[in-house]
Amino acid sequence: MSIITKPNTNWNMREVNKIIQLIFITALVLLTFSLLFDQSLVMVILLLGLPLGFSQFLYGILDVLAYKQDSPYRRYLYASAITLGLIAFASYDGRVIPEPLRDLLISAVSISCVVLAIYFWFITFRPSEIVKRNHNVLDLE
């Protein structure tokens, strides 16, 4: 008999995503509490949004590719793609759109990025009984 056991290799990508998101949430909470002692950490919190958004968008793409119509991240992915398009449009040369409209668009996109992150966390951490299940109406077992 061997004392060494085989490590658990039954991880699926949704469990790995939950762990990654928990790491981001923990870092955001700790940095938010650290603002009580050092106000200059606001920029660190904002910069943490870049890898957070990238990881959420990448996972959304992978989940939609893997599960197709059954993926709960489809709406998130569509909204993220629209938001990325608006970011690209707003960051384009200022001669295309007037400056006040551009500032308003940047503010709206910033708020939508926060809402998208919270929506992604809601989808990721919701209980499994809420997740849509496919079944046949004629199956009465």
BAZA-321078 format. One record per atom (N, C-alpha, C): residue number from 1; atom name; x, z, y. Coordinates in steps of 0.1 Angstrom, whole numbers, m for minus. Example, Ala and Ser with C-alpha at 12.3 -4.5 7.8 and 13.67 -1.06 7.14 Angstrom:
BAZA-321078
{k=1&a=N&x=132&z=78&y=m57}
{k=1&a=CA&x=123&z=78&y=m45}
{k=1&a=C&x=132&z=78&y=m33}
{k=2&a=N&x=128&z=71&y=m22}
{k=2&a=CA&x=137&z=71&y=m11}
{k=2&a=C&x=129&z=79&y=0}
//
This chain:
BAZA-321078
{k=1&a=N&x=8&z=0&y=m12}
{k=1&a=CA&x=0&z=0&y=0}
{k=1&a=C&x=9&z=0&y=13}
{k=2&a=N&x=4&z=m7&y=22}
{k=2&a=CA&x=11&z=m8&y=34}
{k=2&a=C&x=5&z=1&y=45}
{k=3&a=N&x=13&z=8&y=52}
{k=3&a=CA&x=8&z=17&y=62}
{k=3&a=C&x=5&z=9&y=75}
{k=4&a=N&x=12&z=m2&y=77}
{k=4&a=CA&x=10&z=m10&y=89}
{k=4&a=C&x=m3&z=m18&y=87}
{k=5&a=N&x=m12&z=m16&y=97}
{k=5&a=CA&x=m25&z=m23&y=96}
{k=5&a=C&x=m24&z=m36&y=105}
{k=6&a=N&x=m32&z=m45&y=101}
{k=6&a=CA&x=m33&z=m57&y=109}
{k=6&a=C&x=m40&z=m55&y=122}
{k=7&a=N&x=m35&z=m60&y=133}
{k=7&a=CA&x=m42&z=m58&y=146}
{k=7&a=C&x=m55&z=m65&y=146}
{k=8&a=N&x=m65&z=m60&y=154}
{k=8&a=CA&x=m78&z=m67&y=155}
{k=8&a=C&x=m76&z=m80&y=162}
{k=9&a=N&x=m78&z=m91&y=155}
{k=9&a=CA&x=m77&z=m104&y=161}
{k=9&a=C&x=m91&z=m111&y=163}
{k=10&a=N&x=m101&z=m103&y=162}
{k=10&a=CA&x=m115&z=m108&y=163}
{k=10&a=C&x=m120&z=m109&y=178}
{k=11&a=N&x=m111&z=m110&y=187}
{k=11&a=CA&x=m115&z=m110&y=201}
{k=11&a=C&x=m121&z=m124&y=205}
{k=12&a=N&x=m132&z=m124&y=211}
{k=12&a=CA&x=m137&z=m136&y=216}
{k=12&a=C&x=m134&z=m137&y=231}
{k=13&a=N&x=m137&z=m149&y=237}
{k=13&a=CA&x=m133&z=m151&y=251}
{k=13&a=C&x=m142&z=m142&y=260}
{k=14&a=N&x=m154&z=m139&y=256}
{k=14&a=CA&x=m163&z=m131&y=265}
{k=14&a=C&x=m158&z=m117&y=266}
{k=15&a=N&x=m152&z=m111&y=255}
{k=15&a=CA&x=m146&z=m98&y=256}
{k=15&a=C&x=m134&z=m98&y=264}
{k=16&a=N&x=m126&z=m108&y=263}
{k=16&a=CA&x=m113&z=m109&y=271}
{k=16&a=C&x=m117&z=m110&y=286}
{k=17&a=N&x=m128&z=m118&y=289}
{k=17&a=CA&x=m132&z=m119&y=303}
{k=17&a=C&x=m137&z=m106&y=308}
{k=18&a=N&x=m144&z=m98&y=300}
{k=18&a=CA&x=m149&z=m85&y=305}
{k=18&a=C&x=m137&z=m76&y=308}
{k=19&a=N&x=m126&z=m76&y=300}
{k=19&a=CA&x=m114&z=m68&y=303}
{k=19&a=C&x=m108&z=m73&y=316}
{k=20&a=N&x=m106&z=m86&y=318}
{k=20&a=CA&x=m100&z=m91&y=330}
{k=20&a=C&x=m108&z=m87&y=342}
{k=21&a=N&x=m121&z=m88&y=341}
{k=21&a=CA&x=m130&z=m85&y=352}
{k=21&a=C&x=m130&z=m70&y=355}
{k=22&a=N&x=m129&z=m61&y=345}
{k=22&a=CA&x=m127&z=m47&y=347}
{k=22&a=C&x=m114&z=m44&y=354}
{k=23&a=N&x=m104&z=m51&y=351}
{k=23&a=CA&x=m91&z=m49&y=358}
{k=23&a=C&x=m93&z=m52&y=373}
{k=24&a=N&x=m99&z=m63&y=376}
{k=24&a=CA&x=m101&z=m67&y=390}
{k=24&a=C&x=m110&z=m57&y=397}
{k=25&a=N&x=m121&z=m52&y=390}
{k=25&a=CA&x=m130&z=m42&y=397}
{k=25&a=C&x=m123&z=m29&y=399}
{k=26&a=N&x=m115&z=m25&y=390}
{k=26&a=CA&x=m107&z=m12&y=391}
{k=26&a=C&x=m97&z=m14&y=403}
{k=27&a=N&x=m90&z=m25&y=404}
{k=27&a=CA&x=m81&z=m27&y=415}
{k=27&a=C&x=m88&z=m27&y=428}
{k=28&a=N&x=m100&z=m34&y=429}
{k=28&a=CA&x=m107&z=m34&y=441}
{k=28&a=C&x=m112&z=m20&y=445}
{k=29&a=N&x=m117&z=m12&y=436}
{k=29&a=CA&x=m121&z=1&y=439}
{k=29&a=C&x=m110&z=10&y=444}
{k=30&a=N&x=m99&z=9&y=437}
{k=30&a=CA&x=m87&z=17&y=441}
{k=30&a=C&x=m82&z=13&y=455}
{k=31&a=N&x=m81&z=0&y=457}
{k=31&a=CA&x=m77&z=m4&y=470}
{k=31&a=C&x=m87&z=0&y=481}
{k=32&a=N&x=m100&z=0&y=478}
{k=32&a=CA&x=m110&z=4&y=488}
{k=32&a=C&x=m108&z=18&y=491}
{k=33&a=N&x=m106&z=27&y=481}
{k=33&a=CA&x=m104&z=41&y=484}
{k=33&a=C&x=m90&z=43&y=491}
{k=34&a=N&x=m81&z=35&y=489}
{k=34&a=CA&x=m68&z=36&y=496}
{k=34&a=C&x=m69&z=33&y=511}
{k=35&a=N&x=m80&z=26&y=515}
{k=35&a=CA&x=m82&z=23&y=529}
{k=35&a=C&x=m83&z=36&y=537}
{k=36&a=N&x=m87&z=46&y=531}
{k=36&a=CA&x=m88&z=59&y=538}
{k=36&a=C&x=m75&z=64&y=544}
{k=37&a=N&x=m64&z=59&y=537}
{k=37&a=CA&x=m51&z=64&y=541}
{k=37&a=C&x=m42&z=53&y=548}
{k=38&a=N&x=m45&z=41&y=545}
{k=38&a=CA&x=m37&z=30&y=551}
{k=38&a=C&x=m46&z=18&y=554}
{k=39&a=N&x=m49&z=16&y=567}
{k=39&a=CA&x=m58&z=5&y=571}
{k=39&a=C&x=m52&z=m9&y=569}
{k=40&a=N&x=m39&z=m10&y=567}
{k=40&a=CA&x=m33&z=m23&y=566}
{k=40&a=C&x=m35&z=m29&y=552}
{k=41&a=N&x=m42&z=m22&y=543}
{k=41&a=CA&x=m44&z=m28&y=530}
{k=41&a=C&x=m56&z=m37&y=529}
{k=42&a=N&x=m63&z=m39&y=540}
{k=42&a=CA&x=m74&z=m48&y=541}
{k=42&a=C&x=m70&z=m62&y=536}
{k=43&a=N&x=m59&z=m66&y=541}
{k=43&a=CA&x=m54&z=m80&y=538}
{k=43&a=C&x=m51&z=m81&y=523}
{k=44&a=N&x=m46&z=m70&y=516}
{k=44&a=CA&x=m43&z=m70&y=502}
{k=44&a=C&x=m57&z=m72&y=494}
{k=45&a=N&x=m67&z=m65&y=499}
{k=45&a=CA&x=m80&z=m67&y=493}
{k=45&a=C&x=m85&z=m81&y=494}
{k=46&a=N&x=m83&z=m87&y=506}
{k=46&a=CA&x=m88&z=m101&y=508}
{k=46&a=C&x=m79&z=m110&y=499}
{k=47&a=N&x=m66&z=m108&y=498}
{k=47&a=CA&x=m58&z=m117&y=490}
{k=47&a=C&x=m61&z=m115&y=475}
{k=48&a=N&x=m66&z=m103&y=471}
{k=48&a=CA&x=m70&z=m102&y=457}
{k=48&a=C&x=m82&z=m111&y=453}
{k=49&a=N&x=m89&z=m115&y=463}
{k=49&a=CA&x=m100&z=m124&y=461}
{k=49&a=C&x=m96&z=m138&y=456}
{k=50&a=N&x=m84&z=m142&y=459}
{k=50&a=CA&x=m79&z=m155&y=454}
{k=50&a=C&x=m78&z=m156&y=439}
{k=51&a=N&x=m70&z=m147&y=432}
{k=51&a=CA&x=m70&z=m147&y=418}
{k=51&a=C&x=m83&z=m144&y=411}
{k=52&a=N&x=m91&z=m135&y=418}
{k=52&a=CA&x=m104&z=m131&y=412}
{k=52&a=C&x=m113&z=m143&y=412}
{k=53&a=N&x=m114&z=m151&y=423}
{k=53&a=CA&x=m123&z=m162&y=423}
{k=53&a=C&x=m118&z=m173&y=414}
{k=54&a=N&x=m104&z=m175&y=413}
{k=54&a=CA&x=m99&z=m185&y=404}
{k=54&a=C&x=m102&z=m182&y=389}
{k=55&a=N&x=m101&z=m169&y=386}
{k=55&a=CA&x=m103&z=m165&y=372}
{k=55&a=C&x=m118&z=m166&y=368}
{k=56&a=N&x=m127&z=m163&y=378}
{k=56&a=CA&x=m141&z=m164&y=375}
{k=56&a=C&x=m145&z=m179&y=374}
{k=57&a=N&x=m140&z=m187&y=383}
{k=57&a=CA&x=m143&z=m202&y=382}
{k=57&a=C&x=m138&z=m208&y=370}
{k=58&a=N&x=m126&z=m205&y=366}
{k=58&a=CA&x=m120&z=m210&y=354}
{k=58&a=C&x=m128&z=m205&y=341}
{k=59&a=N&x=m132&z=m193&y=341}
{k=59&a=CA&x=m139&z=m188&y=329}
{k=59&a=C&x=m153&z=m195&y=329}
{k=60&a=N&x=m159&z=m197&y=341}
{k=60&a=CA&x=m172&z=m204&y=341}
{k=60&a=C&x=m171&z=m218&y=335}
{k=61&a=N&x=m160&z=m225&y=339}
{k=61&a=CA&x=m158&z=m238&y=333}
{k=61&a=C&x=m157&z=m238&y=318}
{k=62&a=N&x=m148&z=m228&y=314}
{k=62&a=CA&x=m146&z=m227&y=299}
{k=62&a=C&x=m158&z=m224&y=291}
{k=63&a=N&x=m166&z=m214&y=297}
{k=63&a=CA&x=m178&z=m210&y=290}
{k=63&a=C&x=m189&z=m222&y=290}
{k=64&a=N&x=m190&z=m229&y=300}
{k=64&a=CA&x=m199&z=m240&y=300}
{k=64&a=C&x=m195&z=m251&y=291}
{k=65&a=N&x=m182&z=m254&y=290}
{k=65&a=CA&x=m176&z=m263&y=281}
{k=65&a=C&x=m179&z=m259&y=266}
{k=66&a=N&x=m177&z=m246&y=264}
{k=66&a=CA&x=m178&z=m241&y=250}
{k=66&a=C&x=m193&z=m240&y=246}
{k=67&a=N&x=m202&z=m235&y=254}
{k=67&a=CA&x=m215&z=m232&y=250}
{k=67&a=C&x=m226&z=m242&y=256}
{k=68&a=N&x=m222&z=m251&y=264}
{k=68&a=CA&x=m230&z=m262&y=269}
{k=68&a=C&x=m243&z=m256&y=276}
{k=69&a=N&x=m255&z=m260&y=270}
{k=69&a=CA&x=m267&z=m255&y=276}
{k=69&a=C&x=m270&z=m241&y=274}
{k=70&a=N&x=m264&z=m234&y=264}
{k=70&a=CA&x=m266&z=m220&y=262}
{k=70&a=C&x=m258&z=m211&y=271}
{k=71&a=N&x=m249&z=m216&y=279}
{k=71&a=CA&x=m241&z=m208&y=287}
{k=71&a=C&x=m248&z=m202&y=299}
{k=72&a=N&x=m247&z=m188&y=300}
{k=72&a=CA&x=m254&z=m182&y=312}
{k=72&a=C&x=m247&z=m184&y=325}
{k=73&a=N&x=m235&z=m191&y=324}
{k=73&a=CA&x=m227&z=m193&y=336}
{k=73&a=C&x=m229&z=m206&y=343}
{k=74&a=N&x=m239&z=m214&y=338}
{k=74&a=CA&x=m241&z=m227&y=344}
{k=74&a=C&x=m245&z=m227&y=358}
{k=75&a=N&x=m255&z=m218&y=362}
{k=75&a=CA&x=m259&z=m217&y=376}
{k=75&a=C&x=m247&z=m212&y=385}
{k=76&a=N&x=m240&z=m203&y=379}
{k=76&a=CA&x=m228&z=m198&y=387}
{k=76&a=C&x=m218&z=m209&y=389}
{k=77&a=N&x=m216&z=m218&y=379}
{k=77&a=CA&x=m206&z=m228&y=381}
{k=77&a=C&x=m211&z=m239&y=391}
{k=78&a=N&x=m224&z=m242&y=391}
{k=78&a=CA&x=m229&z=m251&y=401}
{k=78&a=C&x=m228&z=m246&y=415}
{k=79&a=N&x=m231&z=m233&y=417}
{k=79&a=CA&x=m230&z=m227&y=430}
{k=79&a=C&x=m216&z=m226&y=434}
{k=80&a=N&x=m207&z=m223&y=425}
{k=80&a=CA&x=m192&z=m222&y=428}
{k=80&a=C&x=m187&z=m236&y=433}
{k=81&a=N&x=m191&z=m246&y=426}
{k=81&a=CA&x=m187&z=m260&y=429}
{k=81&a=C&x=m191&z=m264&y=443}
{k=82&a=N&x=m204&z=m260&y=446}
{k=82&a=CA&x=m209&z=m263&y=460}
{k=82&a=C&x=m201&z=m255&y=470}
{k=83&a=N&x=m198&z=m242&y=467}
{k=83&a=CA&x=m191&z=m234&y=477}
{k=83&a=C&x=m177&z=m239&y=479}
{k=84&a=N&x=m170&z=m244&y=468}
{k=84&a=CA&x=m157&z=m250&y=470}
{k=84&a=C&x=m158&z=m263&y=478}
{k=85&a=N&x=m168&z=m270&y=476}
{k=85&a=CA&x=m170&z=m282&y=484}
{k=85&a=C&x=m172&z=m279&y=499}
{k=86&a=N&x=m179&z=m268&y=502}
{k=86&a=CA&x=m181&z=m264&y=516}
{k=86&a=C&x=m169&z=m258&y=522}
{k=87&a=N&x=m161&z=m252&y=514}
{k=87&a=CA&x=m148&z=m247&y=518}
{k=87&a=C&x=m139&z=m258&y=522}
{k=88&a=N&x=m138&z=m268&y=514}
{k=88&a=CA&x=m130&z=m280&y=517}
{k=88&a=C&x=m135&z=m287&y=529}
{k=89&a=N&x=m148&z=m288&y=530}
{k=89&a=CA&x=m154&z=m295&y=542}
{k=89&a=C&x=m151&z=m287&y=555}
{k=90&a=N&x=m152&z=m274&y=554}
{k=90&a=CA&x=m150&z=m265&y=566}
{k=90&a=C&x=m136&z=m265&y=570}
{k=91&a=N&x=m127&z=m266&y=560}
{k=91&a=CA&x=m112&z=m265&y=564}
{k=91&a=C&x=m106&z=m278&y=568}
{k=92&a=N&x=m114&z=m289&y=567}
{k=92&a=CA&x=m110&z=m302&y=571}
{k=92&a=C&x=m108&z=m302&y=586}
{k=93&a=N&x=m102&z=m313&y=591}
{k=93&a=CA&x=m99&z=m314&y=605}
{k=93&a=C&x=m111&z=m311&y=614}
{k=94&a=N&x=m109&z=m303&y=624}
{k=94&a=CA&x=m120&z=m298&y=633}
{k=94&a=C&x=m127&z=m309&y=641}
{k=95&a=N&x=m122&z=m321&y=641}
{k=95&a=CA&x=m129&z=m332&y=649}
{k=95&a=C&x=m142&z=m337&y=642}
{k=96&a=N&x=m143&z=m333&y=629}
{k=96&a=CA&x=m155&z=m338&y=621}
{k=96&a=C&x=m167&z=m331&y=625}
{k=97&a=N&x=m166&z=m318&y=626}
{k=97&a=CA&x=m178&z=m309&y=629}
{k=97&a=C&x=m174&z=m301&y=641}
{k=98&a=N&x=m184&z=m297&y=650}
{k=98&a=CA&x=m181&z=m289&y=661}
{k=98&a=C&x=m176&z=m275&y=658}
{k=99&a=N&x=m168&z=m269&y=666}
{k=99&a=CA&x=m162&z=m256&y=664}
{k=99&a=C&x=m172&z=m245&y=661}
{k=100&a=N&x=m183&z=m244&y=669}
{k=100&a=CA&x=m192&z=m233&y=666}
{k=100&a=C&x=m199&z=m234&y=652}
{k=101&a=N&x=m202&z=m247&y=649}
{k=101&a=CA&x=m208&z=m249&y=636}
{k=101&a=C&x=m199&z=m246&y=625}
{k=102&a=N&x=m186&z=m250&y=627}
{k=102&a=CA&x=m176&z=m247&y=617}
{k=102&a=C&x=m174&z=m232&y=615}
{k=103&a=N&x=m174&z=m224&y=626}
{k=103&a=CA&x=m172&z=m210&y=625}
{k=103&a=C&x=m184&z=m204&y=617}
{k=104&a=N&x=m196&z=m209&y=620}
{k=104&a=CA&x=m208&z=m204&y=613}
{k=104&a=C&x=m207&z=m207&y=598}
{k=105&a=N&x=m202&z=m219&y=595}
{k=105&a=CA&x=m201&z=m224&y=581}
{k=105&a=C&x=m191&z=m215&y=574}
{k=106&a=N&x=m180&z=m212&y=580}
{k=106&a=CA&x=m169&z=m204&y=574}
{k=106&a=C&x=m175&z=m190&y=571}
{k=107&a=N&x=m183&z=m184&y=580}
{k=107&a=CA&x=m189&z=m171&y=578}
{k=107&a=C&x=m199&z=m171&y=566}
{k=108&a=N&x=m207&z=m182&y=566}
{k=108&a=CA&x=m217&z=m183&y=555}
{k=108&a=C&x=m210&z=m184&y=542}
{k=109&a=N&x=m199&z=m192&y=541}
{k=109&a=CA&x=m192&z=m194&y=529}
{k=109&a=C&x=m185&z=m181&y=524}
{k=110&a=N&x=m180&z=m174&y=534}
{k=110&a=CA&x=m173&z=m161&y=530}
{k=110&a=C&x=m183&z=m151&y=524}
{k=111&a=N&x=m195&z=m151&y=529}
{k=111&a=CA&x=m206&z=m142&y=524}
{k=111&a=C&x=m210&z=m147&y=510}
{k=112&a=N&x=m211&z=m161&y=509}
{k=112&a=CA&x=m215&z=m166&y=496}
{k=112&a=C&x=m204&z=m163&y=485}
{k=113&a=N&x=m192&z=m163&y=489}
{k=113&a=CA&x=m181&z=m160&y=479}
{k=113&a=C&x=m183&z=m146&y=473}
{k=114&a=N&x=m186&z=m136&y=482}
{k=114&a=CA&x=m188&z=m122&y=478}
{k=114&a=C&x=m200&z=m122&y=469}
{k=115&a=N&x=m211&z=m129&y=472}
{k=115&a=CA&x=m223&z=m129&y=464}
{k=115&a=C&x=m221&z=m135&y=451}
{k=116&a=N&x=m213&z=m146&y=450}
{k=116&a=CA&x=m209&z=m152&y=438}
{k=116&a=C&x=m201&z=m143&y=429}
{k=117&a=N&x=m192&z=m136&y=434}
{k=117&a=CA&x=m184&z=m126&y=426}
{k=117&a=C&x=m193&z=m115&y=420}
{k=118&a=N&x=m202&z=m110&y=428}
{k=118&a=CA&x=m211&z=m100&y=423}
{k=118&a=C&x=m221&z=m106&y=413}
{k=119&a=N&x=m226&z=m118&y=415}
{k=119&a=CA&x=m234&z=m125&y=405}
{k=119&a=C&x=m227&z=m127&y=392}
{k=120&a=N&x=m214&z=m131&y=393}
{k=120&a=CA&x=m206&z=m133&y=381}
{k=120&a=C&x=m204&z=m120&y=373}
{k=121&a=N&x=m202&z=m109&y=380}
{k=121&a=CA&x=m201&z=m96&y=373}
{k=121&a=C&x=m214&z=m92&y=367}
{k=122&a=N&x=m226&z=m95&y=374}
{k=122&a=CA&x=m239&z=m92&y=368}
{k=122&a=C&x=m241&z=m99&y=355}
{k=123&a=N&x=m237&z=m112&y=355}
{k=123&a=CA&x=m238&z=m120&y=342}
{k=123&a=C&x=m229&z=m115&y=331}
{k=124&a=N&x=m217&z=m111&y=335}
{k=124&a=CA&x=m207&z=m107&y=326}
{k=124&a=C&x=m211&z=m93&y=319}
{k=125&a=N&x=m216&z=m84&y=327}
{k=125&a=CA&x=m218&z=m70&y=322}
{k=125&a=C&x=m232&z=m67&y=319}
{k=126&a=N&x=m241&z=m77&y=319}
{k=126&a=CA&x=m255&z=m73&y=316}
{k=126&a=C&x=m256&z=m70&y=301}
{k=127&a=N&x=m266&z=m62&y=297}
{k=127&a=CA&x=m268&z=m59&y=283}
{k=127&a=C&x=m271&z=m71&y=275}
{k=128&a=N&x=m267&z=m71&y=262}
{k=128&a=CA&x=m269&z=m82&y=253}
{k=128&a=C&x=m283&z=m86&y=251}
{k=129&a=N&x=m292&z=m76&y=252}
{k=129&a=CA&x=m306&z=m79&y=249}
{k=129&a=C&x=m313&z=m87&y=260}
{k=130&a=N&x=m307&z=m88&y=272}
{k=130&a=CA&x=m312&z=m96&y=283}
{k=130&a=C&x=m308&z=m110&y=281}
{k=131&a=N&x=m297&z=m113&y=274}
{k=131&a=CA&x=m292&z=m126&y=272}
{k=131&a=C&x=m302&z=m135&y=265}
{k=132&a=N&x=m304&z=m147&y=269}
{k=132&a=CA&x=m314&z=m156&y=264}
{k=132&a=C&x=m310&z=m159&y=249}
{k=133&a=N&x=m320&z=m158&y=241}
{k=133&a=CA&x=m319&z=m160&y=226}
{k=133&a=C&x=m327&z=m172&y=223}
{k=134&a=N&x=m321&z=m181&y=215}
{k=134&a=CA&x=m328&z=m193&y=210}
{k=134&a=C&x=m335&z=m189&y=197}
{k=135&a=N&x=m347&z=m193&y=196}
{k=135&a=CA&x=m355&z=m190&y=184}
{k=135&a=C&x=m366&z=m201&y=183}
{k=136&a=N&x=m371&z=m202&y=171}
{k=136&a=CA&x=m382&z=m211&y=168}
{k=136&a=C&x=m395&z=m203&y=169}
{k=137&a=N&x=m405&z=m208&y=176}
{k=137&a=CA&x=m417&z=m201&y=177}
{k=137&a=C&x=m424&z=m200&y=163}
{k=138&a=N&x=m422&z=m209&y=154}
{k=138&a=CA&x=m428&z=m209&y=141}
{k=138&a=C&x=m421&z=m200&y=131}
{k=139&a=N&x=m410&z=m194&y=135}
{k=139&a=CA&x=m403&z=m184&y=126}
{k=139&a=C&x=m410&z=m171&y=128}
{k=140&a=N&x=m417&z=m166&y=118}
{k=140&a=CA&x=m424&z=m153&y=120}
{k=140&a=C&x=m417&z=m142&y=112}
{k=141&a=N&x=m405&z=m144&y=108}
{k=141&a=CA&x=m399&z=m134&y=100}
{k=141&a=C&x=m394&z=m123&y=108}
//
